[in-house]
Structures are given as structure tokens and as C-alpha cells.
Amino acid sequence: MKFALIGAGGMGTGDAQDCLLAGGTEIAAVSDIYDGRLERAKERWGARLFTTRDYREVLAKRDIDAVIVATPDHWHAQIATDALKAGKDVYVEKPMCHKFHECHQLIEAQKSSGKILQVGSQYASAMVFQKARQLIQGGSIGELNLVEAWLDRNTALGAWQYSLPGADATPERIDWDRFLGNAPKRPFDPIRLFRWRNYADYGTGVGGDLFVHLLTGLHVATATDGPSRIYATGGLRHWKDGRDAYDVVLALMDYPKFTFALRVNLASGAAPPEKFGLKFVGSEGTMEVTMSGVTVERKPREPEPGYTLDTFSKADQKAILADYRKRHPAQPLGMTPDGNERYSPPRSHNAHLDHMTNFVNAVHTRKPFFEDATFGARTAGPSLAVNLSLEKQTAIHWDAKEIRLLA
């Protein structure tokens, strides 16, 4: 499989490396609007590599089978759609779209093209979420009623303060108009390019960068289509550097059978550099999922777990206590099993590499991986709704089945 990389930043470069490690692949071209990254691509993958500022020249090459789209968010849907129409299989970074209408644009483009499209949210291939799904479906924690999730980044890089190339960031070396694309026209400003996640014109903030990961893990584990209502709150608490993307966001989402509570904090100086997890709360116990493993704690809920007697007469207290002890005999003293279980993936497990391997396998076998355009839209849509809720300061109603906003 010959593939091309469109967008040679940090994520795109990592994706391309994983695609090469997956085996049976060859990188044939790279497109980026910054000459420095094109030069670095040739240093990394060979001087004969075809490079261009214009991604359409890549799509016109008939020997390229697939493309990785790892541009800023506002280019995802357009380039992925163009690639499908050009007959290429597509791996598009999350979030799949920058605007709501682009979700259906890509779904239709995938259907009409008959090509493979996989969204690059690696939690879909993480073994821990597959295990969580098995445990939930097996009734391990009873009836699910609440899921809590957090993904905090406690460093400047985690808060999107990426390095700038200094004197090399000039209009001669950067195709500024091509970077802007359909975004509002602005004077040349390399900070907006190299730290694009900080700006709604090009990125999708905490919602599209990080909440989409948590939604992916949740949807894999619970086999659900999405929420019916989304409400978010937050603000710029620390990074008051000209950005318009909040650095602290909390959200609540109503699902048919449970509530989902999410938190991202980019404004902390705490350790470790990144802290991530989902906690599934059920009627019979809880399950915590991190990338290092799954931990289940079981404690069946008693129908009558105690008593309150002090406000009753002594005679009533005695009768109530005797009846309670008859139905709930006192447990003997001593050590009892705590009901905890721990599941850890193999040390060799790498969700990023496994996710890209799933894409490469899909291209070779023509059997799509499940994180297609429809799955991607069902995580991107609620993530965009988080941003809309922050903007409107109100709850957003969502049709998970039809993947659309409700009035």
C-alpha cells in the first residue's frame, strides 16, 4: 500500500510512522503548507519523496492508494471528501469535522465512494475499552447509571503551547492563504498556524481535541449512539495568551440510560503531565478504565442497607432492630473477599499503532474497521455541541440516531 501524508505536524508524522510500522506500506508523498516540514519529511523518509504545498497534487497521483489527513481541524472534511472522490482510502484525524454539516458531508462521501474511511481516534482500538464493553455487557457492575471522565494536561505543551520555528516562519516559507482555506481572512500570523488549536477558526478546542477521545472510549464500551442533551461550562483560567479556546471545560451529557460527566483542565501545574480515566458507576459496583488497565470494584447494593432508630421509642427501636437482624444477619468477623478485579493489557499494546494497523488491514482486506464516518460523526457531533453550549450558555439538544442538532 502506497500512502501519502497531508499535514506533516506532530500528529501526522506520528501517524505516518505508525503506518510504516504496520507493515506492507510505503510513504510516497507529503503535503504541507510550511516548507520546513516538507524539508523535514525528506530528511526523515528520503530525498526522493514527492512533496508539495498543494494537497490536490497528491490526490492526482494515481499510484497512491491511501492518504492520512492530519491537518488543522478546519481542513479535515474538505480534504477527506476530496480524497474519497479521487478514489483514495482515507485515515482522517479526529475530530472528523469542524462544523456540524460536515459530518453528513463525509458520511455521504464515504458511502458514494465505496472507499475505506477510518477516523483517527485511537481509543477505538484500545484493548481496555474492548474489555470494558465485555464486562458491562456481562453485568459485571450491574445497571450502568453514571460515567465520569477526565483528561487533564498539566504542561504548557499539553495546553497547545507548541514550539515556533523562529526566523524560518516567514510568508515566503508558509502558504498562508492555503492554511486559512475557508477560515476568516487574517494578516499573516505564524502563532495562529503553529498553535492553531487555540483558535476556533481552525480548531475545535477542548471538545474536538480531548472530549472526542473520551466519547470514543465511552461509545466503544457502552455500544451507544450518543447523548440526547449536552450542557457545558468553563472558561479561560490560566492561558490568557490571545487564544479563544477555553482551558477548563466541564460538560454533562444525558444518554438514554446513564449520565456522562466530563472534565478537561489545561490550566493546572499538577503532576503527572497527563491524567486520564473513565469511571463507570453501576448498581452493583464501579469500573475504572485507564490506558494501563481496567479495575472493577463490586459491592452489590443492599435493598435495606441500614437503619435509623433514634427518633423512635425504645420499644419500637427494639422491634425494628429485631426485624432487621432477621432479614440481614450480622456477618461474622474476619477477612472477606473484596470483589475487586484488575485487567491489564500486554506491555506491547500500543493503541496508536494498533489503530493504524486496523486501517492498513482494512485497506488490504476491504473490510472496514468500525470507526467509520458514521461512528466518527457520533463522537464529533457531541464534541461540537460542547462548544455550542459554551457559546450559547445553554443546553444543546441532540438527535443521536440522525446525528443532528434539534431546535
C-alpha positions, 0 to 999 in steps of 0.5 A: 500500500502506497500512502501519502501524508497531508499535514506533516505536524506532530500528529501526522508524522506520528501517524505516518510512522505508525503506518510504516510500522504496520507493515506492507506500506510505503510513504510516497508523498507529503503535503504541507503548507510550511516548507520546513516540514516538507524539508523535514519529511525528506530528511526523515523518509528520503530525498526522493519523496514527492512533496508539495504545498498543494494537497490536490497534487497528491490526490492526482497521483494515481499510484497512491492508494491511501492518504492520512489527513492530519491537518488543522481541524478546519481542513479535515472534511474538505480534504477527506471528501476530496480524497474519497472522490479521487478514489483514495482510502482515507485515515482522517484525524479526529475530530472528523469535522469542524462544523456540524454539516460536515459530518453528513458531508463525509458520511455521504462521501464515504458511502458514494465512494465505496472507499475505506474511511477510518477516523483517527481516534485511537481509543477505538482500538484500545484493548481496555475499552474492548474489555470494558464493553465485555464486562458491562455487557456481562453485568459485571457492575450491574445497571450502568447509571453514571460515567465520569471522565477526565483528561487533564494536561498539566504542561504548557505543551499539553495546553497547545503551547507548541514550539515556533520555528523562529526566523524560518516562519516567514510568508515566503516559507508558509502558504498562508492563504492555503492554511486559512482555506475557508477560515476568516481572512487574517494578516499573516500570523505564524502563532495562529498556524503553529498553535492553531488549536487555540483558535476556533477558526481552525480548531475545535478546542477542548471538545474536538481535541480531548472530549472526542477521545473520551466519547470514543472510549465511552461509545466503544464500551457502552455500544451507544449512539450518543447523548440526547442533551449536552450542557457545558461550562468553563472558561479561560483560567490560566492561558490568557495568551490571545487564544479563544479556546477555553482551558477548563471545560466541564460538560454533562451529557444525558444518554438514554440510560446513564449520565456522562460527566466530563472534565478537561483542565489545561490550566493546572501545574499538577503532576503527572503531565497527563491524567486520564480515566473513565469511571463507570458507576453501576448498581452493583459496583464501579469500573475504572478504565485507564490506558494501563488497565481496567479495575472493577470494584463490586459491592452489590447494593443492599435493598435495606442497607441500614437503619435509623432508630433514634427518633423512635421509642425504645420499644419500637427501636427494639422491634425494628432492630429485631426485624432487621437482624432477621432479614440481614444477619450480622456477618461474622468477623474476619477477612472477606473477599473484596470483589475487586478485579484488575485487567491489564493489557500486554506491555506491547499494546500500543493503541496508536499503532494498533489503530493504524494497523486496523486501517492498513488491514482494512485497506488490504482486506476491504473490510472496514474497521468500525470507526467509520464516518458514521461512528466518527460523526457520533463522537464529533457531533457531541464534541461540537455541541460542547462548544455550542453550549459554551457559546450559547450558555445553554443546553444543546439538544441532540438527535443521536440516531440522525446525528443532528442538532434539534431546535 
